Amino acid sequence: INAEYGRAVALMCRVYVGSIHYDLTEDDLRKAFAPFGPIKGINLSWDTATIGKSRSHKGYAFLEYNVAESAQLALDQMNGVMLGGKPLKCARPSNIPAALPLIKQITEEAGTQPRIFVSSIHTDLSETDIRSVFEAFGPIKSVYLSQDVQPNKHQGFGFIEYGTLDSANDAVAAMNLFDLGGQFLRVGRAITPPQAFKEPEPVPPEVAAAAAAAAAASRMLAEQAQQQVQNTSGTQGSSSREHSKSRSSSKKHGHSSRRSRSRGRRSRSREKSKKKKEKKREKAEKTPPKEEAKEEEEEELNAKEKAKKAIETLKGDLTISQE
């Protein structure tokens, strides 16, 4: 199945439903449209102007089924049906005009294939039961019921492939709305290609062994690469640590050398001040006390004379400024 075909089949799973009575709810729509197949979702358009318990919808919704055949049956059999006192309007969504030619082609091709779609099958019925009922219209090549997640259970719909197109046409005409097991069957033409429901073929043992070996080798290479990266990062980390250690040691050595130089300068200055003090002491010891007193008197007289001269100079400046 190519991508364009698959997209078209996916779009065929959607149905527009209009003219919905305002008293109807999403559960009412689900009950009315569930006989055609499992519903993936219902998007009921709500009126944003209404809130709370009085909230109402706009009268239309979009339904999406699991398979395109369910949507096709709903379009064929629910358009114009009275629900809640109003006739429903069922059609394909209007936002898929580009895919309409391919959808039309798929629908026409489905009419040329001897495959039919059957929904609303009672869960107690098996493929063997369905085969025994539908064999009345001709030889059957295959019967497939879509399996549920629960074991030995189906989803209530399936496909039947006849040997001839006439047998398929007769079964559709006769079995639609046939009461089987207390439920009315819904029967139409099959659209989804049969390969879409085929289970994957078992892998040969030799292929599985080769794949396992390749996976193991890939894991081993990944582990080796990771170990190599770790080793490289560890080497880089140790080298960076050694470099930082060397830098710190060099810094320490620089600090110690600077401290030693500073200590040397301080010791030399102390020695100089000590020598000065010793010289002063020696001079004081050599100079007699009388001469020392005489020197002090001379220094005091010189200081007084300097003070007198400074005062006279100041008085002269003041006299000049007053004149």
ZIWOUR-V839848 format. One record per residue. N is the residue number from 0. PHI is phi in radians with two decimals (* if undefined). PSI is psi in whole degrees, -180 to 180 (999 if undefined). OMEGA is omega in whole degrees, -180 to 180 (999 if undefined). Layout:
BEGIN
N:PHI:PSI:OMEGA + N:PHI:PSI:OMEGA
END
This chain:
BEGIN
0:*:124:178 + 1:-1.38:169:-174 + 2:-1.14:-41:-179 + 3:-1.11:-42:178 + 4:-1.11:-43:180 + 5:-1.09:-40:178 + 6:-1.13:-39:179 + 7:-1.13:-42:179 + 8:-1.13:-37:178 + 9:-1.13:-40:177 + 10:-1.15:-29:179 + 11:-1.24:-9:178 + 12:-1.39:-9:-176 + 13:-1.77:146:-179 + 14:-2.36:135:172 + 15:-1.63:132:179 + 16:-2.15:118:180 + 17:-2.06:177:-179 + 18:1.02:43:179 + 19:-1.50:131:178 + 20:-1.09:142:-174 + 21:-1.21:-15:177 + 22:-1.47:-13:-179 + 23:-1.37:146:-179 + 24:-1.97:179:177 + 25:-1.11:-37:178 + 26:-1.12:-37:178 + 27:-1.11:-42:178 + 28:-1.13:-40:-179 + 29:-1.11:-43:179 + 30:-1.12:-38:-177 + 31:-1.26:-34:-174 + 32:-1.81:-6:-179 + 33:-1.14:-30:-179 + 34:-1.05:-18:-178 + 35:-1.52:-9:178 + 36:2.53:168:180 + 37:-1.05:133:-180 + 38:-1.70:125:179 + 39:-1.34:-37:-180 + 40:-2.97:155:177 + 41:-2.23:124:178 + 42:-1.94:95:180 + 43:-1.54:125:-175 + 44:-1.35:113:-177 + 45:-1.64:147:178 + 46:-1.44:116:-177 + 47:-1.24:-16:-180 + 48:-1.32:-16:180 + 49:-1.84:142:-177 + 50:-2.37:168:175 + 51:1.19:-149:-178 + 52:-1.20:-25:-179 + 53:-1.48:10:-178 + 54:-1.10:136:-179 + 55:-2.31:163:180 + 56:-1.77:173:-176 + 57:-1.57:2:176 + 58:1.62:13:175 + 59:-2.58:162:-178 + 60:-2.70:166:175 + 61:-2.12:129:178 + 62:-1.92:144:176 + 63:-2.25:123:179 + 64:-1.68:168:177 + 65:-1.26:-33:-178 + 66:-2.28:155:-177 + 67:-1.20:-28:-179 + 68:-1.11:-37:178 + 69:-1.10:-43:179 + 70:-1.14:-39:180 + 71:-1.13:-41:177 + 72:-1.12:-40:178 + 73:-1.11:-40:177 + 74:-1.11:-42:-177 + 75:-1.27:-34:-169 + 76:-1.95:-12:-178 + 77:-1.89:-10:179 + 78:-1.21:121:-180 + 79:1.57:-3:180 + 80:-1.26:137:179 + 81:-1.33:128:177 + 82:-2.48:115:-177 + 83:1.24:24:179 + 84:1.52:3:179 + 85:-2.28:142:177 + 86:-1.34:129:-180 + 87:-1.27:152:174 + 88:-2.06:113:-177 + 89:-2.00:133:180 + 90:-2.76:173:174 + 91:-1.36:151:178 + 92:-0.99:145:-176 + 93:-1.44:-3:-177 + 94:-1.66:21:180 + 95:-2.19:43:-177 + 96:-1.14:-32:-178 + 97:-1.16:-28:-177 + 98:-1.62:-6:-176 + 99:-1.06:-41:178 + 100:-1.06:-43:180 + 101:-1.20:-37:178 + 102:-1.10:-42:178 + 103:-1.10:-41:178 + 104:-1.11:-43:180 + 105:-1.10:-41:-180 + 106:-1.14:-41:179 + 107:-1.18:-40:178 + 108:-1.15:-33:179 + 109:-1.09:-31:179 + 110:-1.26:-11:-180 + 111:-1.77:1:-178 + 112:-1.85:143:-179 + 113:-1.46:40:179 + 114:-2.01:140:179 + 115:-2.22:159:180 + 116:-1.98:134:-179 + 117:-2.23:127:177 + 118:-2.22:177:-176 + 119:1.06:40:177 + 120:-1.52:132:180 + 121:-1.07:140:-176 + 122:-1.17:-19:179 + 123:-1.41:-13:-180 + 124:-1.47:144:-179 + 125:-1.90:176:177 + 126:-1.08:-35:178 + 127:-1.13:-41:178 + 128:-1.10:-43:-180 + 129:-1.15:-41:179 + 130:-1.07:-45:-178 + 131:-1.10:-32:-180 + 132:-1.36:-44:-173 + 133:-1.51:-6:177 + 134:-1.20:-11:180 + 135:-1.14:-17:-176 + 136:-1.77:-2:177 + 137:2.54:169:180 + 138:-1.04:139:-179 + 139:-1.90:130:177 + 140:-1.41:-42:-177 + 141:-2.74:152:173 + 142:-2.28:129:-180 + 143:-2.30:123:173 + 144:-1.88:129:-179 + 145:-1.14:121:-174 + 146:-1.37:144:178 + 147:-1.52:169:178 + 148:-1.16:-27:176 + 149:-1.34:140:-178 + 150:-1.14:142:177 + 151:1.08:29:176 + 152:-2.26:147:176 + 153:-2.04:170:-174 + 154:-1.59:6:176 + 155:1.59:10:175 + 156:-2.55:161:-179 + 157:-2.95:-175:-176 + 158:-2.26:144:177 + 159:-2.22:131:177 + 160:-1.97:122:179 + 161:-1.64:169:178 + 162:-1.38:-26:-178 + 163:-2.32:158:179 + 164:-1.23:-34:180 + 165:-1.10:-40:179 + 166:-1.09:-41:179 + 167:-1.13:-43:180 + 168:-1.12:-42:179 + 169:-1.11:-40:-179 + 170:-1.16:-40:179 + 171:-1.13:-44:-177 + 172:-1.19:-35:-172 + 173:-1.64:-30:-170 + 174:-1.72:-9:177 + 175:-1.15:130:-177 + 176:1.16:22:175 + 177:-1.39:134:-180 + 178:-1.40:113:180 + 179:-2.29:111:-180 + 180:1.23:25:179 + 181:1.54:6:177 + 182:-2.24:143:-180 + 183:-1.50:117:-180 + 184:-1.17:149:172 + 185:-2.06:120:-172 + 186:-2.19:134:178 + 187:-2.67:-171:-179 + 188:-1.40:146:177 + 189:-1.40:139:-180 + 190:-2.01:-45:-178 + 191:-1.16:131:179 + 192:-1.04:146:-178 + 193:-1.08:-29:-178 + 194:-1.20:-16:179 + 195:-1.20:-21:-178 + 196:-1.92:5:180 + 197:-1.26:137:175 + 198:-1.31:145:180 + 199:-1.06:138:-179 + 200:-1.22:145:180 + 201:-1.12:143:-179 + 202:-1.40:130:178 + 203:-1.02:149:-178 + 204:-1.01:-40:-178 + 205:-1.17:-36:178 + 206:-1.20:-41:178 + 207:-1.10:-41:179 + 208:-1.13:-42:179 + 209:-1.12:-41:179 + 210:-1.13:-40:179 + 211:-1.13:-41:179 + 212:-1.12:-42:179 + 213:-1.12:-40:179 + 214:-1.13:-41:179 + 215:-1.12:-42:179 + 216:-1.12:-39:179 + 217:-1.11:-42:178 + 218:-1.11:-40:-180 + 219:-1.12:-44:179 + 220:-1.10:-40:179 + 221:-1.11:-42:179 + 222:-1.12:-41:178 + 223:-1.09:-43:179 + 224:-1.10:-41:179 + 225:-1.13:-41:179 + 226:-1.13:-39:179 + 227:-1.12:-42:178 + 228:-1.09:-43:179 + 229:-1.10:-42:179 + 230:-1.12:-42:180 + 231:-1.09:-45:180 + 232:-1.13:-36:178 + 233:-1.14:-41:178 + 234:-1.12:-44:179 + 235:-1.10:-39:180 + 236:-1.12:-42:-180 + 237:-1.16:-41:179 + 238:-1.13:-41:179 + 239:-1.14:-38:178 + 240:-1.13:-43:178 + 241:-1.09:-41:179 + 242:-1.09:-43:179 + 243:-1.13:-38:178 + 244:-1.08:-44:-180 + 245:-1.12:-39:179 + 246:-1.12:-42:180 + 247:-1.14:-39:179 + 248:-1.16:-39:178 + 249:-1.14:-38:177 + 250:-1.10:-44:179 + 251:-1.06:-42:180 + 252:-1.10:-41:178 + 253:-1.10:-45:179 + 254:-1.06:-44:-178 + 255:-1.14:-39:179 + 256:-1.16:-41:178 + 257:-1.13:-40:179 + 258:-1.11:-40:-180 + 259:-1.14:-40:178 + 260:-1.11:-42:180 + 261:-1.09:-43:178 + 262:-1.08:-38:179 + 263:-1.12:-43:179 + 264:-1.09:-43:180 + 265:-1.10:-40:-180 + 266:-1.15:-39:179 + 267:-1.16:-41:179 + 268:-1.13:-38:178 + 269:-1.11:-41:179 + 270:-1.09:-40:180 + 271:-1.12:-47:-180 + 272:-1.10:-35:179 + 273:-1.14:-41:179 + 274:-1.14:-40:178 + 275:-1.08:-45:179 + 276:-1.05:-41:180 + 277:-1.12:-40:179 + 278:-1.11:-44:178 + 279:-1.06:-41:-179 + 280:-1.14:-42:178 + 281:-1.10:-40:-180 + 282:-1.14:-42:180 + 283:-1.12:-35:-180 + 284:-1.22:-37:-178 + 285:-1.30:-36:-176 + 286:-1.31:130:180 + 287:-1.20:158:-178 + 288:-1.14:-38:-179 + 289:-1.14:-47:179 + 290:-1.07:-38:179 + 291:-1.10:-41:179 + 292:-1.19:-38:178 + 293:-1.10:-42:178 + 294:-1.07:-41:179 + 295:-1.12:-40:179 + 296:-1.12:-43:180 + 297:-1.08:-42:178 + 298:-1.08:-39:-179 + 299:-1.17:-41:179 + 300:-1.12:-43:178 + 301:-1.03:-41:180 + 302:-1.11:-40:-179 + 303:-1.16:-44:179 + 304:-1.05:-41:178 + 305:-1.10:-38:180 + 306:-1.15:-43:179 + 307:-1.06:-46:180 + 308:-1.05:-39:-179 + 309:-1.17:-38:179 + 310:-1.18:-45:179 + 311:-1.04:-41:178 + 312:-1.08:-42:-179 + 313:-1.15:-41:178 + 314:-1.11:-38:179 + 315:-1.12:-41:178 + 316:-1.08:-41:-180 + 317:-1.13:-41:179 + 318:-1.07:-44:-180 + 319:-1.08:-43:-178 + 320:-1.17:-33:-180 + 321:-1.24:-38:178 + 322:-1.15:999:999
END
